[in-house]
């Protein structure tokens, strides 16, 4: 009998690491709903469901109060395999002092934001060695914390709600050395995530600038070269039935339903796994903001423009190293 080689085992572990993360939300949520419906409808153990909901109500504000991280989860060797699958690489251009707080702004979102999870919700790419003394808090939609158990899994990796109250708490009650990681394009940017694309949904996203001004913290522009190459996406005919449904769905729930696909469990098959392509994340120079408790729209717009200028400069400095032409520019919409 032929035994698998070390390389085959390594590849299998990498695929499993990516697959389990993408599938964990679905499995946990589905299992929780099915089990609790069974307990309530078919058994006399409905009290278990009541206790779960009671704890959820009691613990509701935790994602807005710094979360509940467990470093043992962040240090799982599974995440090293996750980052090696692509592989993901994290590069800094400047040292970050642990005596201040920061808002690290990530671009682009991509389809499933694989890069940002790998770097900032785990130690798979060696974040603590790259940024000693810095504690990252990756901020995501509050809706992800509505489901028991899955919310705890998220918080264990250092995730918190992206709400304004959450950001205020982290910047005022957690001392210094905190890095709030915000993927500002969000799910609205998914529709522009195409191989070779450099389109960012940023023109009307300025809330992060206002928060930075209110607390006087620096903004750090960050760009992941290769994130948009991890999936292909089928673009439906503009004005057609499916396209109109996509636009309607987006107007209702602010999520654009993309018809994306990647690879399957074998290299030449299609599936929902991302392509195993290298992604390099460049962390730029901190852009220090003055502290203005109640910044006007004009002031926010001024520093928003300065941030975009710094981001474009970062992109232009590194784009040719990662397959972009000298003439390609960031498209800010």
N, C-alpha and C positions, 0 to 999 in steps of 0.2 A: 504494500500500500504506500502510495506516495504521500508524504506529509507536506503541508503547505510551508513555503519558505518564510523567513522572517519578514521579507519585503511584502509578501502576500498578507501576512497577519497584520502588519503595520497599516497597509492599505485598508484592510477590513475594519480595523479599529477607527481609522479616520472617517470612513464612510458612516460607520455606526454613530460616531460622535456628532456629526452634522445632522444625520437623519433623526436621532433621538431628540435633538433640540427643536428641530422644525416640527416634530410630531408631538412633543410633550404637551403643548397647550391643548391640542385636540384631544389627546388621550385622557388627560387629567380632567378637563371640563366634561367630556362625554361620560366618563366613568362616574364622576361625581353626580351628574344629573340622573343617570340611569339608576345608580345605587340608592339615591335618596328618594326617587319616585317609587322604587320597589319597597323601601322601608315604610313609606307613608301609606301606600295603597294596599300592599299585600301582607304586611306584617304588623305586629304590635309595637315595633321599635321606633315609632315616629318621634319619640323623644330625642333620639340621636340627631335627627335632622334639626329639631328645635335647638338643641345645644350648639350645633354647628352654626346656625344662623345667629344665635345669641352671641357667640364668640365673634362672629364677623361684625356684628353691630358694635360690640365693645372695642374691637381692634380697628375700626373703620379708618381712623385718622392716622394710623401708623405710617402708611406710605407717604404722608405729608409731613411727618415728623422724623425724618431721617431713616425710615425703614428699619429693617432688622437683618443686617448682614451677618453671614457666617463665613469667616475666612477659610474654614475647612472646605466649604463648597466651592469657593473661588479658586482653591488650589487643587481641585480634582485633577488627576492626570488626564482625565477625559478631555479637558479643554486644551491640553497641549496637542492631542491628536486632532482636535477640532481646527486649531490654527494651522497645523501642519498639512491639513487636507488641501488647502488652496495653493501655497501657504500665505499666511498673513505676516506682514512685516511692519513694525512701528519705528519710525525715525523722528527724532526731535531736532529742530534747528537751533534751539536756545534752551539753556537751563531754566528750570522753573523753581522758584524759591518756595519752600514750605512755610514761609512766614506770611504768605498772602493767600487769598482765595481767588479762584478763577472760574470763568465760564468758558469751557472748551466747546466751540461750535463746529459741528461735523457736517461735511458735504462729501458726496451726495448721499441721499438716503438709500438709493438702490431699491430692489424689490423687497428684501427681507432684512436689510441692515445687518448682514452677517459680520461685516468688518467691525462695526462698533461694539457688537456683543463680544466678539472674540478678544478685542483689546481692553475694553473697559469694564466688562462684567466678569472677567476671569483673569487669571494670571497666565493664561496659555501662551501669550506672546511676551511675557516678562515685564508687565507694566511697572511693578514696584522697583525693578532694577533700572528701568529707563528713567522713571521719575521718583527717586527716593524721597520719602517723607510726604508724598501726596496721596490723598484718599479720593478715588474717583466715585462719583455717584451718577450713574447713567439714568437719565430722566425719560420716562415714557408715558403713554396715555394712561390716565387714571382708570379707564375702563378695564385695563388689564388686571387691576387689583380688586375687582368686584367678585371674583370667583374664589372661594376658599381653597386652600392648599396650593393652587397655582400661584396665587398672590404671594404665598410664603416662599415658594420656589424662586420667584422673581426677586423678592426682597433679599433672599439669602445671597444672591450674586451682587448685591449692592444697588439694586434698582429702586427708584423712588418715583413718585408722581411728578409730572412736569408742570403742575399747577403753580400759580404765582405764590400761594401760601407756602408750598413746599420749598420753592427756591428761596423765599425770604427766610424760612426757618434754617435751612442749611447754611446760609450766608451770615446768620446772626447768632445761632445757638450752638454751632459746632466748632468754634475756634477758627484756627487758620490751617492752611494746607489742604483745603478742600477744593476739588475740581468737579464742577457741575457739567456733565456731558449732555449736550442738547443737539439732537439731529433736527434742525429747524425746518427742513423741507417736509418732513413728516410723510404721511401716507399720500398726501396730495402730489408728491414728487414722483410717485411710482410710475405714473403714465409716461414720464419723460426718461425713464430708466431703460435705455437702449444701448447696445454695444457701441462704444466709441462716442457716446453722447457726453456733452459737457453743459447740459441745461440744468439750471438750479431754480427752484421755486423759492425766491428770496425777496423779491421786490416789496411785497406787502407783509413780510414777516419781520417785525421790528420790536416785538415784545421783549426779546432777550436783551436788546440794547437798552431799553428803558430800565429793566431790572439791574443791568450792570451799572448804569448811571446812578440809580437810587442807592446802590451799595458801594459805589466807587471801586469796583473790581475790574480786572483786566479781561478782555475777550481774546481768545486764542483761535485764530482761523486754522482749520484742519481740513485737508483734502485727501480722500482715499482714491488713488489712481488704480483703476481696475474694478471698482465696486459695480459699475454699471455693465461690466462684461460678464457677470456671473450667471445671467439668465438672458434668454431671447424672449421676445414678446411679439405676439401677433397683433398687428394694428388693423382694426376693422375699418371699412370704408366710411369716411366722414359723412355724416348725415344718414347712414344706413340704420336699420332697425337695432342691431346690436350696439352700435356706437351711440345711438340716442338713449338706449337703456343705460349704458355706462354713464353718460352725462346726467341722466335723471337720478341714478343711484348716488352719484357723487353729490348732487345738489341736496339729496335727502339726508345722507349720513356722513358726508365729507370724506368718503373713502372711494377711490376710483378702482373698480374691479378689473384688474388686468388679466389678460389671457397669456400668462407667462409659462415658460417651460425651460428645463435645463437638461441634465443627463439623468439616466437611470442608474441601476446598480452595476451595469456594465458600461464600458466606455462608449460604445457605439449606439446606446439606446437612449430614448427620451424619457424624461421623468421630471420630478420636482426637486431633485438634488441640484445644487449649484454646480456649474462647471468648475473643475479643479484648475483654476487659473490664479496666478500670483496677484496679490493686492498689496500695494505699498501705501501706507498712511503717513503723510508728512504733517507734522505738528509745527505750526508757524510761530512767529514771534508774538508774545503777548502785546496786545494793544490796550494800554492803560486808559481807563475812563475816569474823568473827574467825578467827585461825589456830588450829586444834585438830587435832593430829596424829591422834588416835584418837577421833573424836566418837562418843558413844553414840547409840543409836537415838532416845532422847528429845531429844537436842540436834539431831539431823538433822531429826526431826519438827517441832521448834520453828521452825527456820529455813526448812524447807519450807513451813510455814504462813505465815511472813512473806513468802516469795517469792510465794505464791499471792495474798496480800493486795495486794502491790505490782502484780502482773499485773492483778488485777481493777480496781484503781484506774486503771491505764493504760487499760484497755478502756473503763471508764465515762467517762473524761475525753474520749474521742474518738469513741465509738460513734455518736452522733447525726449526726456529720459524714459518715458513710459508710453511711447507710441503715438503721441499727438504731434501734429505738424506745428511748425513755428508760427503759422498764421491762425491756428485755431484759438478761439477765445471762449471764456465763460459766457454763456447766454443767461442773463438774469431776468426772470419773468415773474 
